Amino acid sequence: MKHKLEYIIFLFLEKFFFLLPFFLSQKIGKCLGKISYYLISKRRKIAIENLKKSFPEKTENEINFIAKKSFENFLTSFAEFFSIQKFSQKKILNLVQFENLEELKKKIENKSAIILSAHFGNWELLAISIGLFFERKVNLVVKPQHNKFVDKRISMLRTKFGNYPIPMNNVSEILKCLNEKKLVAILSDQSAPKESVYVNFFGQQVSTFSGTSVFALRTNSPIILILILREKKNFKLIWEEILFEKKDDNDAIKKLTQIHTTAVENFIRKFPTEWLWMHRRWKNTQ
């Protein structure tokens, strides 16, 4: 019963934001973010605690500002995800600017590649737009939702423009895609189980998923870090290649995991309001 009720609420919000003009969906999403910051005290406390540990040099006002903007970004992204479902491919491409696109297209032309990203900016829009820019299907590694009704609906929305979801525990399918010279997109910044690899992230040794590193080393696929920045009216995709030695052993896996984790951290430090600080990223530390 709970899952069905959640699904009904989800469908209502989807329809509500779909019918609104995009700019109005953004404004309402931002307002919902501001309200949530004050109402959802548990997540607010997690965000502030994460920020204090990550930026000990920042003042309390700076910490609170970043936390509030993080809530705003999350709820704005939520509203935008529903609103852009009515957009044509052309309109989405006009909404997003891709820095040095031709250089990247040449780099991965007729090759497999791991598109690494994070819960940063509007990551759902990133997943949709990169497939359109590359004119190739992107296989999205996703964590299934607990609510199977909501999960099925989100998958449908994510794949509207040709992308394909792969559950994160389906390792054989991910490797198969890369061996067939396809694109695989992974968000690497979630909290990992205790038995995972531990690397430094904002000064703390934290459990981190090593799948990106394992897949890259086993299939000799390049890792391209792509993040989406929110600008005044539009969005901008920025990227950098993660360079690494092609060895396949435990030391190499940990070393590469540290390299790409540090790369993500560097961007979060530059644009802290864009990241999802209310997530318990430091749940398992050493």
N, C-alpha and C positions, 0 to 999 in steps of 0.2 A: 504493500500500500504506500509506504514511504517513497519508494522509487517511482511509482506512478505519479504521485503528487509532485515530486521533483521534476519529472518529465513534463508535466502540464505547465509548470512555472517556466521551465526552459523554453517550451514552444511559444508561450505567451511573450516572453522577452524577445525571442527570435523574430516573431511577427511584428512586435511593437517597433523594434529598431529597424527592421527591414522597410517598414512603411515611412519612416521618417527620413528627411533629407540628411545627407551624410554629416554636414556641419552641425546639425541639431543633435544627432546621435552622439557626436563627440562632446558637445556641451553637457548633455545629460549624463554621459558616462563620467565626465570630469566631476560633476556635482555629486554623483553617486560615490565617487572615490573619496571626496572630501567628507561626506557623511559617514562612509564606512570607516574612515580613519578614526573617527571619534566613537562610533558605535561598537566596532569589533575590537574590543580592548585586548583580547588575547593575541590577535595578529599584530596589533599596534605595538604591544610589548615585545613581541619576537623581533619585529623590524627594528625597533630602537635598540634592543640588546645587540642584535647583529651589527648594527651600524657603529655602536660604541666600541665594540671589539675590533672592528675593521678600520675605523678612523679615530683612534684615541686622541688625535690632535685637534679634532673638530669640537666646536662649542655645542652646548645643549640646543641652542636655537638652530644651528646648522644641521644637527642630527634630526631634529623634529621636522625641519623643512624638507630634507631628503626623504624621510619616511612618508610624509604627507604626499609629496609628489609621486612617490612610488605607488601609493594607493590610487592616486589619480590616473597614473599611466595604466595600471592594471584594469581598472573599470572602464576607462576610455577604450582600451584595446578590445575589451569584451564587447562593448557596444559597436565598435567599428567592424568587428568580425561578422556580426549579423548584418550590418548595414551594407557592406561591400558585396554581399551575395547577389544584390540586384545589378551590380556593375558588369559591364562588358569587359572583355580582355583588354581592349584598347584603353578603357577608362582606368583600369588598374595600372597599366603601364604608364599612363600619364600622371598617376598619383605618386609614383615611386621613381626616384632617380637612382641609377646604378652607376657608381663611380668605376671608371676603367673597365667597363663591361667587356669590350672587345678583346682586351688583353687576357681577361679571365676565360672567355669563350675559347680562345685559341689554346690556352693552357690545358683545358680539359676536353678539347674536341676529340670525339671518338674514343674517349677514355672513361674509365670508372673514376669516381671521386667521392670523397666523404665531405659533405657540406656540414660543417660544425657550427652550431649556434648556441644561443642561451635564451633564458626567459628575460628578454631584453627588448625594449621598444615594443612594437606589435609583432611578436614572433609568428603569429598565425598569418598575418599579411606577408611577412617575409617568405613563408613556405609557399604561399600561393604565387607570389610574384616571381620568385626565382625560376620556377618551372616555365612561366611565360617568357621571361627574358632569355632563358637558355633554349627555349623551344624543345624541351625534353621533359619527359615525365620524371618527377622526383619521388623516390620511395621514402616515405616519412616513417622513421622509427618512433613509435608512440607508446605511451603507457596507457593501457586500457582503463577507462573509468569504472568505478565500482558499480555505478548504475548502468545496466546494459542497454536500457532504452536511450538514455542520454548519449552513451558511447556510440551507439549505432548512428544517431542523428549527427553528432559531431563529425564522425567519419564521413558521412555523406556530404557535409558542408566542406570539409577539407579536401575532398576529392572532386569537387565540382569541375575544376579546370584541368583534370587529368592526373593529378598526383595519386599515389597509392600508399595506404597505411600498412605498416608491418609491426606487429606487437614486439616490444623490446626484448622479450624472451625467445623470439624465434630467430636464433643465431644462424641456423642453416639457411634461412631465406635471405638474411642480410648478406651473408657470404656469397650466396648464389647470385644475387643482384650485382655485387661488385665484380665477381668473376665474369659476369656477362657484360661488363663495361657500362653499367648503369650508374645513376646518381643516387646516393643514399644520404638523407639528412638526419642529423642527430642533435638533440639538445643535451649538453654534457654537464649542466650545472646543478642538477638535483642531488639531494642527499642520497648516498649509497649505503648498502648494508655494512655491518661492522666488519665483515670478512673481506671487504674490498681493499683496493690499493689506497694507501694514505700518502697524500702529497700536500705541499704547502699552498694554502689559499688564504690570502689576507693575514699572513703571519701565524696561522694555525694549521697543524697537521690534521687533515680532515679526510674521511672516507670518500672516495671518488670512483665513479664508474670508469672502468678501463676498456670498455668495449670499443670505443673509437680507436684507441691505440692498437688493440688486438686485430681489429678488422683492417686497419691500414697496413700493419706489418705483414699480415698473412696474405694479403691480396696485392701488395705493392701499390696501393691506391693513394693518391695525394690527399692531404687534408686541407680544405679551404675554410677558414673561419669567415663567416659572413654574419654581420649584425645589421640591424635596421635602426636608424636614428629618427626620432620624431622631430620634425622641423615645424615652422609656424603653420603652414598649410598642408605641406606634403611630407614625404618620407625620403630618406636617403639610405641606400645600401652601401656599406663599406666592407672591404674584405682584405685579408692577407693570407698568404700561404704559410702553413706550419711546416717548417723544414725539419727533417729528422733522418737519422741513419737507419738504413733498412736491415735491422737485425731482429730476429724473432726469439727473444728469451725474456725471462721475468724482469731482468734489469732494464732491458730496452723498453718493455711495456711501461714500467714505472717512470722511466726517464721521459718518454714521450707524453705520458699522462701529465707529468709536471709541466712540460713545455706548453701543451695546449691549454692547461688550466691557468698558467701564468698569463698567456695571451688574452684569455677572457678577462682575467682580473685587471689587466692593464686598461682595457676598454671600460670596464665598470668604474675604475678609478677616475677616468676622464669624464664619464657621464653617469654618475651614481644614481640620479633620479630615474634612469631608464630601467633599472634592474628590479627584480622581484624580491625585495628585502624581507617580506613577511613569511618567506619560506624557511623552514628549519634546516638550512643548509649545513650548519655545524652541529647536527644532532649527534654524530659519531666522530669524536676527536681523540687524539692521543696526546 
